[in-house]
Amino acid sequence: MAGLNNEKCEACRRDSPHVTDEEVTQLQPEIPDWELTHENGIPKLDRVFKFKDFQQALDFTSELGALAEDQGHHPRLITEWGRVQVTWWTHKIRNLHRNDFVMAAKSDQEFLNLGDNDRD
């Protein structure tokens, strides 16, 4: 995960290339807790992070939101008591871009940085 976690997101355009199946196979081991899902035919990376209470979930959501703003790449975040569901995909290309894997790795690191939580 160290490699992806240290990368910065690049600006995407509608004609930016999506990751190939081979690239997905290479990148997925760096984010082993993320599930590759499809919604309306669009591939996405999805993970649920678990916490001891709502405040920890809210703190994580806030930190992840700040990180997303800094990187210029934004997830879907669903915050509930004791859990945050994070979904990454690149809206402009309606597919997965390397940025999504970078941000998944950064999300994992942010979770570890918060420390006292229920690890899933």
C-alpha positions as MATLAB code, in Angstrom:
seq = 'MAGLNNEKCEACRRDSPHVTDEEVTQLQPEIPDWELTHENGIPKLDRVFKFKDFQQALDFTSELGALAEDQGHHPRLITEWGRVQVTWWTHKIRNLHRNDFVMAAKSDQEFLNLGDNDRD';
ca = [
       0.000    0.000    0.000;
       2.945    2.356    0.538;
       3.301    2.991   -3.188;
      -0.281    4.016   -3.919;
      -0.622    5.875   -0.641;
       2.248    8.189   -1.607;
       0.865    9.061   -5.043;
      -1.160   12.175   -5.806;
      -4.281   12.168   -7.908;
      -3.988   13.527  -11.412;
      -6.642   15.671  -13.045;
      -9.057   13.627  -15.145;
     -10.904   14.485  -18.327;
     -13.706   12.624  -20.077;
     -11.111   11.036  -22.384;
      -8.806    9.914  -19.549;
      -8.045    6.203  -19.752;
      -9.671    3.842  -17.297;
      -7.612    1.109  -15.663;
      -7.365   -2.091  -17.653;
      -8.289   -5.496  -16.231;
      -4.560   -6.224  -15.965;
      -3.983   -3.011  -13.986;
      -6.881   -3.860  -11.660;
      -5.271   -7.254  -11.027;
      -1.958   -5.539  -10.198;
      -3.445   -2.790   -8.020;
      -6.043   -4.722   -6.033;
      -3.512   -6.507   -3.771;
      -2.436   -3.064   -2.521;
      -5.975   -2.432   -1.224;
      -7.055   -5.933   -0.109;
     -10.005   -4.794    2.026;
     -11.768   -3.109   -0.887;
     -14.426   -4.859   -2.943;
     -14.754   -4.342   -6.679;
     -18.469   -3.787   -7.316;
     -20.618   -2.705  -10.244;
     -23.514   -0.279  -10.059;
     -25.511    0.524  -13.189;
     -22.696   -1.028  -15.217;
     -20.043    1.194  -13.615;
     -17.171   -0.493  -11.735;
     -16.502    0.934   -8.283;
     -14.317    0.299   -5.246;
     -16.296   -0.128   -2.044;
     -15.404   -0.593    1.618;
     -17.166   -0.279    4.955;
     -15.062    1.054    7.827;
     -16.284    0.222   11.346;
     -16.035    2.401   14.441;
     -16.992    2.260   18.113;
     -19.552    5.055   17.870;
     -21.047    7.763   15.703;
     -18.472   10.398   16.666;
     -15.571    8.272   15.397;
     -17.461    7.608   12.170;
     -18.137   11.324   11.805;
     -14.489   12.217   12.505;
     -13.351    9.758    9.828;
     -15.871   11.186    7.362;
     -14.564   14.685    8.039;
     -10.912   13.672    7.631;
     -11.670   11.773    4.442;
     -13.613   14.745    3.098;
     -10.649   17.045    3.701;
      -8.330   14.552    1.983;
     -10.697   14.312   -0.990;
     -10.778   18.106   -1.317;
      -6.979   18.245   -1.167;
      -6.646   15.609   -3.900;
      -9.524   16.921   -6.027;
     -11.159   13.489   -6.134;
     -14.343   12.795   -4.190;
     -16.042    9.590   -2.999;
     -19.552    8.678   -2.060;
     -19.634    8.629    1.743;
     -22.460    7.116    3.777;
     -22.006    7.794    7.483;
     -24.052    5.887   10.049;
     -23.656    4.958   13.690;
     -20.395    3.004   13.914;
     -19.723    2.742   10.199;
     -18.775    4.660    7.084;
     -19.250    3.224    3.615;
     -16.785    4.674    1.114;
     -17.166    4.204   -2.634;
     -14.593    5.387   -5.165;
     -14.983    5.687   -8.943;
     -14.218    8.379  -11.470;
     -17.408   10.172  -12.411;
     -16.055   11.806  -15.586;
     -15.110    8.506  -17.223;
     -17.834    6.411  -15.545;
     -15.185    3.833  -14.729;
     -12.196    3.200  -12.498;
      -9.053    5.298  -12.863;
      -5.768    4.871  -11.042;
      -6.886    7.792   -8.840;
      -9.557    5.553   -7.314;
      -6.954    3.039   -6.175;
      -4.741    5.847   -4.870;
      -7.631    7.263   -2.850;
      -8.649    3.836   -1.553;
      -5.090    3.399   -0.237;
      -5.174    6.890    1.276;
      -8.541    6.067    2.882;
      -7.018    2.956    4.466;
      -4.137    5.045    5.807;
      -6.532    7.647    7.211;
      -8.406    4.858    9.005;
      -5.157    3.605   10.542;
      -4.175    7.166   11.517;
      -7.345    7.597   13.570;
      -6.152    4.789   15.798;
      -8.749    3.790   18.400;
     -11.475    2.232   16.273;
     -12.941   -1.183   15.529;
     -10.786   -2.537   12.740;
     -12.710   -4.475   10.125;
];
